[in-house]
Amino acid sequence: FWAEPELLQPIYEILHKKYGKRINLTFSLAKCLEVMDANTNKGSAVQIILNEKGLKTTEAIAFGDAMNDVEMLRLVGKGILMANAQKMLCAALPNAEKTSSSKENGVAKILNQLLQE
């Protein structure tokens, strides 16, 4: 659904009440409410890739800026929030490491630091 946040919130609440844990509801943008199967999220996708590659979640790093990243960031060993991350995401992951925004090359800065270790 694409609409103003004040129009999306009631839709979110209705869908959540009616379908509960049978669906995954998330805001990828303030104006974008995503509705998916309950097991569909970036975290489950990353888990599939890690399994295929024989890697542990503790060996993975992920960067995120929106609520559709929350499962992925919780899954990996190092989940990093972008400086421009949604307030809801920051509240959901209050202890997460933060980096600069994408416009300020936040991902590159962290990757360069890790490669120098």
N, CA, C and O atoms as a printed pandas DataFrame, in Angstrom:
     atom_number atom_name residue_name chain_id  residue_number  x_coord  y_coord  z_coord
0              1         N          PHE        A               1    0.846   -1.165    0.000
1              2        CA          PHE        A               1    0.000    0.000    0.000
2              3         C          PHE        A               1    0.893    1.229    0.000
3              4         O          PHE        A               1    1.903    1.272    0.702
4              5         N          TRP        A               2    0.518    2.224   -0.788
5              6        CA          TRP        A               2    1.266    3.474   -0.874
6              7         C          TRP        A               2    0.304    4.617   -0.564
7              8         O          TRP        A               2   -0.638    4.864   -1.317
8              9         N          ALA        A               3    0.545    5.313    0.545
9             10        CA          ALA        A               3   -0.321    6.426    0.938
10            11         C          ALA        A               3    0.380    7.211    2.040
11            12         O          ALA        A               3    1.472    6.853    2.483
12            13         N          GLU        A               4   -0.260    8.268    2.467
13            14        CA          GLU        A               4    0.267    9.056    3.576
14            15         C          GLU        A               4    0.234    8.199    4.850
15            16         O          GLU        A               4   -0.672    7.385    5.027
16            17         N          PRO        A               5    1.222    8.384    5.735
17            18        CA          PRO        A               5    1.307    7.553    6.943
18            19         C          PRO        A               5    0.021    7.518    7.771
19            20         O          PRO        A               5   -0.345    6.472    8.308
20            21         N          GLU        A               6   -0.655    8.643    7.872
21            22        CA          GLU        A               6   -1.880    8.678    8.686
22            23         C          GLU        A               6   -3.004    7.839    8.073
23            24         O          GLU        A               6   -3.934    7.447    8.779
24            25         N          LEU        A               7   -2.930    7.562    6.778
25            26        CA          LEU        A               7   -3.900    6.672    6.134
26            27         C          LEU        A               7   -3.469    5.211    6.240
27            28         O          LEU        A               7   -4.310    4.313    6.279
28            29         N          LEU        A               8   -2.175    4.981    6.285
29            30        CA          LEU        A               8   -1.667    3.610    6.347
30            31         C          LEU        A               8   -1.794    2.987    7.730
31            32         O          LEU        A               8   -2.010    1.781    7.844
32            33         N          GLN        A               9   -1.666    3.776    8.765
33            34        CA          GLN        A               9   -1.699    3.219   10.118
34            35         C          GLN        A               9   -3.001    2.473   10.405
35            36         O          GLN        A               9   -2.944    1.372   10.952
36            37         N          PRO        A              10   -4.178    3.021   10.062
37            38        CA          PRO        A              10   -5.411    2.251   10.289
38            39         C          PRO        A              10   -5.458    0.959    9.470
39            40         O          PRO        A              10   -5.987   -0.050    9.938
40            41         N          ILE        A              11   -4.915    0.981    8.264
41            42        CA          ILE        A              11   -4.862   -0.233    7.443
42            43         C          ILE        A              11   -3.980   -1.268    8.124
43            44         O          ILE        A              11   -4.337   -2.444    8.201
44            45         N          TYR        A              12   -2.831   -0.829    8.615
45            46        CA          TYR        A              12   -1.929   -1.716    9.353
46            47         C          TYR        A              12   -2.668   -2.368   10.517
47            48         O          TYR        A              12   -2.604   -3.584   10.698
48            49         N          GLU        A              13   -3.364   -1.556   11.300
49            50        CA          GLU        A              13   -4.053   -2.065   12.487
50            51         C          GLU        A              13   -5.159   -3.050   12.127
51            52         O          GLU        A              13   -5.320   -4.068   12.800
52            53         N          ILE        A              14   -5.920   -2.763   11.079
53            54        CA          ILE        A              14   -6.987   -3.667   10.638
54            55         C          ILE        A              14   -6.403   -5.000   10.188
55            56         O          ILE        A              14   -6.879   -6.061   10.593
56            57         N          LEU        A              15   -5.368   -4.945    9.347
57            58        CA          LEU        A              15   -4.753   -6.176    8.851
58            59         C          LEU        A              15   -4.115   -6.976    9.979
59            60         O          LEU        A              15   -4.222   -8.202   10.021
60            61         N          HIS        A              16   -3.452   -6.274   10.888
61            62        CA          HIS        A              16   -2.813   -6.958   12.014
62            63         C          HIS        A              16   -3.856   -7.652   12.892
63            64         O          HIS        A              16   -3.663   -8.789   13.323
64            65         N          LYS        A              17   -4.943   -6.965   13.144
65            66        CA          LYS        A              17   -6.009   -7.534   13.976
66            67         C          LYS        A              17   -6.656   -8.731   13.284
67            68         O          LYS        A              17   -6.923   -9.750   13.922
68            69         N          LYS        A              18   -6.909   -8.611   11.982
69            70        CA          LYS        A              18   -7.614   -9.669   11.253
70            71         C          LYS        A              18   -6.729  -10.886   10.985
71            72         O          LYS        A              18   -7.185  -12.023   11.110
72            73         N          TYR        A              19   -5.465  -10.656   10.616
73            74        CA          TYR        A              19   -4.607  -11.755   10.180
74            75         C          TYR        A              19   -3.486  -12.106   11.150
75            76         O          TYR        A              19   -2.883  -13.173   11.038
76            77         N          GLY        A              20   -3.203  -11.224   12.097
77            78        CA          GLY        A              20   -2.206  -11.502   13.127
78            79         C          GLY        A              20   -0.892  -12.015   12.589
79            80         O          GLY        A              20   -0.266  -11.381   11.740
80            81         N          LYS        A              21   -0.477  -13.167   13.086
81            82        CA          LYS        A              21    0.825  -13.733   12.732
82            83         C          LYS        A              21    0.816  -14.487   11.409
83            84         O          LYS        A              21    1.829  -15.076   11.031
84            85         N          ARG        A              22   -0.310  -14.480   10.701
85            86        CA          ARG        A              22   -0.359  -15.162    9.402
86            87         C          ARG        A              22    0.264  -14.327    8.292
87            88         O          ARG        A              22    0.540  -14.833    7.204
88            89         N          ILE        A              23    0.488  -13.031    8.573
89            90        CA          ILE        A              23    1.119  -12.154    7.586
90            91         C          ILE        A              23    2.237  -11.360    8.255
91            92         O          ILE        A              23    2.293  -11.239    9.479
92            93         N          ASN        A              24    3.115  -10.829    7.428
93            94        CA          ASN        A              24    4.192   -9.954    7.883
94            95         C          ASN        A              24    3.876   -8.558    7.368
95            96         O          ASN        A              24    3.811   -8.339    6.158
96            97         N          LEU        A              25    3.684   -7.631    8.266
97            98        CA          LEU        A              25    3.410   -6.236    7.923
98            99         C          LEU        A              25    4.615   -5.397    8.302
99           100         O          LEU        A              25    5.130   -5.512    9.414
100          101         N          THR        A              26    5.064   -4.561    7.390
101          102        CA          THR        A              26    6.207   -3.706    7.699
102          103         C          THR        A              26    6.164   -2.442    6.851
103          104         O          THR        A              26    5.593   -2.430    5.760
104          105         N          PHE        A              27    6.769   -1.389    7.363
105          106        CA          PHE        A              27    6.888   -0.135    6.629
106          107         C          PHE        A              27    8.299   -0.040    6.064
107          108         O          PHE        A              27    9.264    0.077    6.819
108          109         N          SER        A              28    8.423   -0.090    4.749
109          110        CA          SER        A              28    9.734    0.094    4.134
110          111         C          SER        A              28   10.033    1.581    3.962
111          112         O          SER        A              28   11.193    1.990    3.916
112          113         N          LEU        A              29    9.004    2.363    3.871
113          114        CA          LEU        A              29    9.070    3.827    3.846
114          115         C          LEU        A              29    7.881    4.325    4.646
115          116         O          LEU        A              29    6.938    3.568    4.879
116          117         N          ALA        A              30    7.902    5.553    5.063
117          118        CA          ALA        A              30    6.770    6.090    5.815
118          119         C          ALA        A              30    5.471    5.969    5.026
119          120         O          ALA        A              30    4.398    5.798    5.606
120          121         N          LYS        A              31    5.574    6.058    3.695
121          122        CA          LYS        A              31    4.395    5.995    2.833
122          123         C          LYS        A              31    4.183    4.629    2.196
123          124         O          LYS        A              31    3.344    4.497    1.304
124          125         N          CYS        A              32    4.924    3.604    2.630
125          126        CA          CYS        A              32    4.834    2.287    1.987
126          127         C          CYS        A              32    4.665    1.178    3.024
127          128         O          CYS        A              32    5.591    0.857    3.768
128          129         N          LEU        A              33    3.471    0.603    3.056
129          130        CA          LEU        A              33    3.176   -0.531    3.927
130          131         C          LEU        A              33    3.263   -1.800    3.094
131          132         O          LEU        A              33    2.521   -1.969    2.127
132          133         N          GLU        A              34    4.173   -2.691    3.475
133          134        CA          GLU        A              34    4.350   -3.958    2.769
134          135         C          GLU        A              34    3.576   -5.049    3.498
135          136         O          GLU        A              34    3.610   -5.128    4.726
136          137         N          VAL        A              35    2.877   -5.889    2.737
137          138        CA          VAL        A              35    2.114   -7.005    3.283
138          139         C          VAL        A              35    2.615   -8.270    2.602
139          140         O          VAL        A              35    2.549   -8.395    1.379
140          141         N          MET        A              36    3.124   -9.218    3.413
141          142        CA          MET        A              36    3.731  -10.435    2.862
142          143         C          MET        A              36    3.317  -11.647    3.683
143          144         O          MET        A              36    2.712  -11.521    4.747
144          145         N          ASP        A              37    3.653  -12.813    3.170
145          146        CA          ASP        A              37    3.499  -14.042    3.923
146          147         C          ASP        A              37    4.264  -13.902    5.240
147          148         O          ASP        A              37    5.277  -13.205    5.298
148          149         N          ALA        A              38    3.792  -14.549    6.275
149          150        CA          ALA        A              38    4.388  -14.421    7.608
150          151         C          ALA        A              38    5.873  -14.748    7.644
151          152         O          ALA        A              38    6.606  -14.183    8.455
152          153         N          ASN        A              39    6.325  -15.643    6.789
153          154        CA          ASN        A              39    7.733  -16.053    6.803
154          155         C          ASN        A              39    8.593  -15.317    5.785
155          156         O          ASN        A              39    9.751  -15.678    5.571
156          157         N          THR        A              40    8.040  -14.303    5.165
157          158        CA          THR        A              40    8.778  -13.562    4.150
158          159         C          THR        A              40    9.331  -12.273    4.746
159          160         O          THR        A              40    8.578  -11.382    5.139
160          161         N          ASN        A              41   10.647  -12.189    4.807
161          162        CA          ASN        A              41   11.321  -10.970    5.252
162          163         C          ASN        A              41   12.792  -11.084    4.877
163          164         O          ASN        A              41   13.247  -12.148    4.458
164          165         N          LYS        A              42   13.521  -10.014    5.021
165          166        CA          LYS        A              42   14.937  -10.026    4.649
166          167         C          LYS        A              42   15.748  -10.968    5.535
167          168         O          LYS        A              42   16.745  -11.534    5.087
168          169         N          GLY        A              43   15.335  -11.137    6.767
169          170        CA          GLY        A              43   16.034  -12.054    7.655
170          171         C          GLY        A              43   15.949  -13.490    7.169
171          172         O          GLY        A              43   16.947  -14.211    7.178
172          173         N          SER        A              44   14.760  -13.912    6.744
173          174        CA          SER        A              44   14.619  -15.287    6.249
174          175         C          SER        A              44   15.393  -15.471    4.952
175          176         O          SER        A              44   15.937  -16.548    4.706
176          177         N          ALA        A              45   15.450  -14.443    4.124
177          178        CA          ALA        A              45   16.227  -14.524    2.877
178          179         C          ALA        A              45   17.724  -14.646    3.177
179          180         O          ALA        A              45   18.419  -15.450    2.556
180          181         N          VAL        A              46   18.210  -13.859    4.115
181          182        CA          VAL        A              46   19.626  -13.935    4.493
182          183         C          VAL        A              46   19.933  -15.310    5.085
183          184         O          VAL        A              46   20.989  -15.880    4.809
184          185         N          GLN        A              47   19.026  -15.841    5.888
185          186        CA          GLN        A              47   19.246  -17.163    6.485
186          187         C          GLN        A              47   19.389  -18.233    5.406
187          188         O          GLN        A              47   20.238  -19.117    5.524
188          189         N          ILE        A              48   18.579  -18.165    4.369
189          190        CA          ILE        A              48   18.671  -19.124    3.259
190          191         C          ILE        A              48   20.046  -19.042    2.602
191          192         O          ILE        A              48   20.676  -20.067    2.342
192          193         N          ILE        A              49   20.508  -17.827    2.337
193          194        CA          ILE        A              49   21.818  -17.642    1.695
194          195         C          ILE        A              49   22.939  -18.148    2.606
195          196         O          ILE        A              49   23.857  -18.825    2.143
196          197         N          LEU        A              50   22.867  -17.826    3.882
197          198        CA          LEU        A              50   23.893  -18.297    4.819
198          199         C          LEU        A              50   23.926  -19.821    4.863
199          200         O          LEU        A              50   25.002  -20.419    4.873
200          201         N          ASN        A              51   22.758  -20.447    4.891
201          202        CA          ASN        A              51   22.694  -21.913    4.895
202          203         C          ASN        A              51   23.319  -22.490    3.633
203          204         O          ASN        A              51   24.078  -23.457    3.697
204          205         N          GLU        A              52   23.000  -21.898    2.487
205          206        CA          GLU        A              52   23.547  -22.382    1.213
206          207         C          GLU        A              52   25.068  -22.254    1.162
207          208         O          GLU        A              52   25.746  -23.084    0.558
208          209         N          LYS        A              53   25.595  -21.215    1.795
209          210        CA          LYS        A              53   27.039  -20.959    1.783
210          211         C          LYS        A              53   27.762  -21.616    2.956
211          212         O          LYS        A              53   28.987  -21.545    3.048
212          213         N          GLY        A              54   27.012  -22.250    3.847
213          214        CA          GLY        A              54   27.623  -22.896    5.004
214          215         C          GLY        A              54   28.178  -21.913    6.018
215          216         O          GLY        A              54   29.153  -22.214    6.708
216          217         N          LEU        A              55   27.571  -20.750    6.113
217          218        CA          LEU        A              55   28.032  -19.709    7.038
218          219         C          LEU        A              55   27.109  -19.606    8.240
219          220         O          LEU        A              55   25.932  -19.958    8.167
220          221         N          LYS        A              56   27.657  -19.119    9.347
221          222        CA          LYS        A              56   26.884  -18.893   10.566
222          223         C          LYS        A              56   26.369  -17.459   10.571
223          224         O          LYS        A              56   26.950  -16.578    9.936
224          225         N          THR        A              57   25.285  -17.237   11.285
225          226        CA          THR        A              57   24.751  -15.873   11.385
226          227         C          THR        A              57   25.761  -14.942   12.048
227          228         O          THR        A              57   25.795  -13.748   11.751
228          229         N          THR        A              58   26.577  -15.480   12.938
229          230        CA          THR        A              58   27.580  -14.655   13.622
230          231         C          THR        A              58   28.665  -14.170   12.669
231          232         O          THR        A              58   29.418  -13.255   13.003
232          233         N          GLU        A              59   28.751  -14.767   11.497
233          234        CA          GLU        A              59   29.752  -14.380   10.504
234          235         C          GLU        A              59   29.210  -13.365    9.498
235          236         O          GLU        A              59   29.912  -12.969    8.568
236          237         N          ALA        A              60   27.968  -12.949    9.688
237          238        CA          ALA        A              60   27.323  -12.056    8.718
238          239         C          ALA        A              60   27.168  -10.644    9.269
239          240         O          ALA        A              60   27.038  -10.434   10.475
240          241         N          ILE        A              61   27.187   -9.693    8.355
241          242        CA          ILE        A              61   26.980   -8.284    8.671
242          243         C          ILE        A              61   25.874   -7.779    7.753
243          244         O          ILE        A              61   25.762   -8.211    6.606
244          245         N          ALA        A              62   25.061   -6.862    8.265
245          246        CA          ALA        A              62   23.993   -6.278    7.448
246          247         C          ALA        A              62   23.807   -4.823    7.844
247          248         O          ALA        A              62   24.074   -4.427    8.979
248          249         N          PHE        A              63   23.350   -4.052    6.896
249          250        CA          PHE        A              63   23.085   -2.633    7.099
250          251         C          PHE        A              63   21.611   -2.385    6.812
251          252         O          PHE        A              63   21.045   -2.996    5.906
252          253         N          GLY        A              64   20.989   -1.497    7.571
253          254        CA          GLY        A              64   19.581   -1.227    7.335
254          255         C          GLY        A              64   19.175    0.174    7.719
255          256         O          GLY        A              64   19.826    0.841    8.523
256          257         N          ASP        A              65   18.066    0.606    7.113
257          258        CA          ASP        A              65   17.555    1.941    7.406
258          259         C          ASP        A              65   16.038    1.995    7.552
259          260         O          ASP        A              65   15.483    3.057    7.837
260          261         N          ALA        A              66   15.355    0.855    7.359
261          262        CA          ALA        A              66   13.893    0.853    7.413
262          263         C          ALA        A              66   13.391   -0.379    8.162
263          264         O          ALA        A              66   14.134   -1.339    8.369
264          265         N          MET        A              67   12.136   -0.338    8.558
265          266        CA          MET        A              67   11.560   -1.430    9.338
266          267         C          MET        A              67   11.559   -2.758    8.590
267          268         O          MET        A              67   11.490   -3.812    9.222
268          269         N          ASN        A              68   11.632   -2.736    7.271
269          270        CA          ASN        A              68   11.694   -4.013    6.552
270          271         C          ASN        A              68   13.077   -4.654    6.672
271          272         O          ASN        A              68   13.313   -5.721    6.105
272          273         N          ASP        A              69   13.979   -4.022    7.395
273          274        CA          ASP        A              69   15.319   -4.567    7.647
274          275         C          ASP        A              69   15.450   -5.186    9.040
275          276         O          ASP        A              69   16.470   -5.812    9.328
276          277         N          VAL        A              70   14.463   -5.032    9.900
277          278        CA          VAL        A              70   14.610   -5.384   11.314
278          279         C          VAL        A              70   14.943   -6.855   11.540
279          280         O          VAL        A              70   15.827   -7.154   12.343
280          281         N          GLU        A              71   14.272   -7.777   10.867
281          282        CA          GLU        A              71   14.553   -9.202   11.068
282          283         C          GLU        A              71   15.972   -9.542   10.627
283          284         O          GLU        A              71   16.662  -10.324   11.282
284          285         N          MET        A              72   16.397   -8.960    9.530
285          286        CA          MET        A              72   17.750   -9.189    9.017
286          287         C          MET        A              72   18.790   -8.672   10.008
287          288         O          MET        A              72   19.775   -9.355   10.288
288          289         N          LEU        A              73   18.577   -7.485   10.531
289          290        CA          LEU        A              73   19.532   -6.892   11.461
290          291         C          LEU        A              73   19.597   -7.658   12.779
291          292         O          LEU        A              73   20.655   -7.743   13.402
292          293         N          ARG        A              74   18.470   -8.211   13.199
293          294        CA          ARG        A              74   18.457   -9.028   14.422
294          295         C          ARG        A              74   19.138  -10.373   14.202
295          296         O          ARG        A              74   19.719  -10.932   15.132
296          297         N          LEU        A              75   19.073  -10.887   12.999
297          298        CA          LEU        A              75   19.607  -12.207   12.681
298          299         C          LEU        A              75   21.130  -12.248   12.655
299          300         O          LEU        A              75   21.743  -13.154   13.220
300          301         N          VAL        A              76   21.729  -11.275   12.005
301          302        CA          VAL        A              76   23.170  -11.333   11.743
302          303         C          VAL        A              76   23.997  -11.004   12.983
303          304         O          VAL        A              76   23.504  -10.426   13.952
304          305         N          GLY        A              77   25.257  -11.389   12.920
305          306        CA          GLY        A              77   26.164  -11.120   14.026
306          307         C          GLY        A              77   26.436   -9.648   14.231
307          308         O          GLY        A              77   26.680   -9.208   15.355
308          309         N          LYS        A              78   26.396   -8.879   13.148
309          310        CA          LYS        A              78   26.674   -7.443   13.227
310          311         C          LYS        A              78   25.634   -6.712   12.384
311          312         O          LYS        A              78   25.770   -6.613   11.165
312          313         N          GLY        A              79   24.604   -6.206   13.040
313          314        CA          GLY        A              79   23.567   -5.425   12.371
314          315         C          GLY        A              79   23.815   -3.952   12.608
315          316         O          GLY        A              79   23.914   -3.511   13.754
316          317         N          ILE        A              80   23.917   -3.191   11.539
317          318        CA          ILE        A              80   24.300   -1.781   11.647
318          319         C          ILE        A              80   23.214   -0.893   11.056
319          320         O          ILE        A              80   22.734   -1.125    9.947
320          321         N          LEU        A              81   22.839    0.121   11.814
321          322        CA          LEU        A              81   21.839    1.087   11.365
322          323         C          LEU        A              81   22.509    2.245   10.641
323          324         O          LEU        A              81   23.563    2.729   11.053
324          325         N          MET        A              82   21.891    2.671    9.573
325          326        CA          MET        A              82   22.353    3.855    8.861
326          327         C          MET        A              82   21.915    5.097    9.644
327          328         O          MET        A              82   20.914    5.056   10.358
328          329         N          ALA        A              83   22.646    6.182    9.516
329          330        CA          ALA        A              83   22.336    7.419   10.240
330          331         C          ALA        A              83   20.938    7.930    9.918
331          332         O          ALA        A              83   20.300    8.568   10.755
332          333         N          ASN        A              84   20.463    7.652    8.713
333          334        CA          ASN        A              84   19.145    8.108    8.291
334          335         C          ASN        A              84   18.065    7.046    8.520
335          336         O          ASN        A              84   17.010    7.096    7.887
336          337         N          ALA        A              85   18.316    6.088    9.415
337          338        CA          ALA        A              85   17.352    5.015    9.680
338          339         C          ALA        A              85   16.054    5.573   10.256
339          340         O          ALA        A              85   16.046    6.581   10.963
340          341         N          GLN        A              86   14.955    4.887    9.933
341          342        CA          GLN        A              86   13.653    5.278   10.462
342          343         C          GLN        A              86   13.676    5.235   11.990
343          344         O          GLN        A              86   14.331    4.383   12.590
344          345         N          LYS        A              87   12.953    6.165   12.603
345          346        CA          LYS        A              87   12.892    6.232   14.065
346          347         C          LYS        A              87   12.359    4.929   14.656
347          348         O          LYS        A              87   12.820    4.487   15.708
348          349         N          MET        A              88   11.386    4.316   13.979
349          350        CA          MET        A              88   10.825    3.049   14.466
350          351         C          MET        A              88   11.890    1.956   14.496
351          352         O          MET        A              88   11.907    1.134   15.411
352          353         N          LEU        A              89   12.774    1.942   13.506
353          354        CA          LEU        A              89   13.840    0.942   13.465
354          355         C          LEU        A              89   14.843    1.191   14.590
355          356         O          LEU        A              89   15.267    0.253   15.265
356          357         N          CYS        A              90   15.216    2.433   14.788
357          358        CA          CYS        A              90   16.146    2.775   15.879
358          359         C          CYS        A              90   15.557    2.387   17.231
359          360         O          CYS        A              90   16.273    1.910   18.110
360          361         N          ALA        A              91   14.254    2.592   17.394
361          362        CA          ALA        A              91   13.593    2.218   18.646
362          363         C          ALA        A              91   13.552    0.701   18.816
363          364         O          ALA        A              91   13.662    0.198   19.934
364          365         N          ALA        A              92   13.393   -0.027   17.711
365          366        CA          ALA        A              92   13.340   -1.493   17.765
366          367         C          ALA        A              92   14.709   -2.099   18.061
367          368         O          ALA        A              92   14.800   -3.197   18.612
368          369         N          LEU        A              93   15.768   -1.386   17.696
369          370        CA          LEU        A              93   17.141   -1.877   17.881
370          371         C          LEU        A              93   17.981   -0.818   18.593
371          372         O          LEU        A              93   18.938   -0.304   18.014
372          373         N          PRO        A              94   17.640   -0.485   19.834
373          374        CA          PRO        A              94   18.301    0.635   20.516
374          375         C          PRO        A              94   19.797    0.453   20.758
375          376         O          PRO        A              94   20.515    1.441   20.914
376          377         N          ASN        A              95   20.275   -0.770   20.791
377          378        CA          ASN        A              95   21.692   -1.014   21.066
378          379         C          ASN        A              95   22.514   -1.282   19.814
379          380         O          ASN        A              95   23.696   -1.612   19.903
380          381         N          ALA        A              96   21.898   -1.142   18.657
381          382        CA          ALA        A              96   22.605   -1.424   17.404
382          383         C          ALA        A              96   23.666   -0.363   17.121
383          384         O          ALA        A              96   23.509    0.813   17.448
384          385         N          GLU        A              97   24.735   -0.819   16.510
385          386        CA          GLU        A              97   25.787    0.093   16.057
386          387         C          GLU        A              97   25.215    0.970   14.950
387          388         O          GLU        A              97   24.321    0.552   14.215
388          389         N          LYS        A              98   25.734    2.184   14.837
389          390        CA          LYS        A              98   25.271    3.103   13.790
390          391         C          LYS        A              98   26.449    3.552   12.943
391          392         O          LYS        A              98   27.592    3.588   13.399
392          393         N          THR        A              99   26.141    3.893   11.704
393          394        CA          THR        A              99   27.140    4.446   10.800
394          395         C          THR        A              99   26.539    5.657   10.100
395          396         O          THR        A              99   25.375    5.994   10.316
396          397         N          SER        A             100   27.324    6.294    9.276
397          398        CA          SER        A             100   26.865    7.451    8.505
398          399         C          SER        A             100   25.765    7.031    7.537
399          400         O          SER        A             100   25.528    5.841    7.330
400          401         N          SER        A             101   25.106    8.002    6.956
401          402        CA          SER        A             101   24.054    7.718    5.974
402          403         C          SER        A             101   24.664    7.168    4.691
403          404         O          SER        A             101   25.880    7.211    4.501
404          405         N          SER        A             102   23.822    6.660    3.830
405          406        CA          SER        A             102   24.315    6.143    2.548
406          407         C          SER        A             102   24.926    7.265    1.711
407          408         O          SER        A             102   25.886    7.038    0.975
408          409         N          LYS        A             103   24.374    8.467    1.821
409          410        CA          LYS        A             103   24.933    9.606    1.085
410          411         C          LYS        A             103   26.335    9.956    1.580
411          412         O          LYS        A             103   27.133   10.549    0.855
412          413         N          GLU        A             104   26.622    9.578    2.828
413          414        CA          GLU        A             104   27.938    9.842    3.423
414          415         C          GLU        A             104   28.821    8.592    3.409
415          416         O          GLU        A             104   29.806    8.511    4.143
416          417         N          ASN        A             105   28.461    7.624    2.569
417          418        CA          ASN        A             105   29.242    6.386    2.392
418          419         C          ASN        A             105   29.381    5.569    3.671
419          420         O          ASN        A             105   30.441    5.004    3.940
420          421         N          GLY        A             106   28.310    5.507    4.457
421          422        CA          GLY        A             106   28.337    4.790    5.724
422          423         C          GLY        A             106   28.705    3.322    5.604
423          424         O          GLY        A             106   29.460    2.808    6.429
424          425         N          VAL        A             107   28.186    2.638    4.593
425          426        CA          VAL        A             107   28.502    1.217    4.405
426          427         C          VAL        A             107   29.986    1.062    4.097
427          428         O          VAL        A             107   30.660    0.218    4.688
428          429         N          ALA        A             108   30.492    1.863    3.184
429          430        CA          ALA        A             108   31.906    1.781    2.804
430          431         C          ALA        A             108   32.816    2.048    3.999
431          432         O          ALA        A             108   33.843    1.386    4.153
432          433         N          LYS        A             109   32.456    3.001    4.838
433          434        CA          LYS        A             109   33.282    3.317    6.011
434          435         C          LYS        A             109   33.413    2.105    6.930
435          436         O          LYS        A             109   34.512    1.775    7.374
436          437         N          ILE        A             110   32.299    1.449    7.211
437          438        CA          ILE        A             110   32.333    0.276    8.099
438          439         C          ILE        A             110   33.099   -0.867    7.450
439          440         O          ILE        A             110   33.925   -1.507    8.102
440          441         N          LEU        A             111   32.837   -1.130    6.179
441          442        CA          LEU        A             111   33.538   -2.221    5.497
442          443         C          LEU        A             111   35.041   -1.968    5.451
443          444         O          LEU        A             111   35.827   -2.893    5.652
444          445         N          ASN        A             112   35.446   -0.736    5.192
445          446        CA          ASN        A             112   36.880   -0.403    5.199
446          447         C          ASN        A             112   37.490   -0.626    6.578
447          448         O          ASN        A             112   38.603   -1.140    6.686
448          449         N          GLN        A             113   36.772   -0.246    7.632
449          450        CA          GLN        A             113   37.265   -0.472    8.996
450          451         C          GLN        A             113   37.442   -1.966    9.257
451          452         O          GLN        A             113   38.460   -2.387    9.806
452          453         N          LEU        A             114   36.458   -2.758    8.867
453          454        CA          LEU        A             114   36.517   -4.204    9.106
454          455         C          LEU        A             114   37.643   -4.860    8.315
455          456         O          LEU        A             114   38.293   -5.783    8.805
456          457         N          LEU        A             115   37.873   -4.389    7.103
457          458        CA          LEU        A             115   38.929   -4.964    6.272
458          459         C          LEU        A             115   40.324   -4.615    6.789
459          460         O          LEU        A             115   41.288   -5.328    6.510
460          461         N          GLN        A             116   40.431   -3.525    7.538
461          462        CA          GLN        A             116   41.721   -3.124    8.095
462          463         C          GLN        A             116   42.028   -3.822    9.415
463          464         O          GLN        A             116   43.158   -3.759    9.898
464          465         N          GLU        A             117   41.036   -4.486   10.002
465          466        CA          GLU        A             117   41.247   -5.177   11.290
466          467         C          GLU        A             117   42.026   -6.448   11.095
467          468         O          GLU        A             117   42.299   -7.160   12.061
